[in-house]
Amino acid sequence: MYFNNSLIASRLNGFSFFRRLTGSEYYPDLACPWVHVKDVVEAHIRAFETPSANGRYPLGERVLHFTDILKILHESYPSLKLPDK
């Protein structure tokens, strides 16, 4: 998974996903798919350039549980108050 540290650090509180995590005592017990934004851009370009493309195309590079996501965030931003249980 790719994180642009300066982008996330400057916009962390702006994303509702992260806003729900900061200051919370608990994190949800679920996993969700993640995809790099560059892969989303490439998929949009390919869909635009392919005449037969129609409908929806779900994207996901990997599925991560919230414990994995929080581990990455704790390592990248140790001063950020995030749930640990």
Buried (B, 14 or more C-beta within 10 A) or exposed (E): EEBEEEEBEEEBEEEEEBEEBBEEEEBEEEBEEBBBEEEEEEBEEEEEEEEEEEEEEEBEEEEBBBEBBBBEBEEEBEEBEBBEE
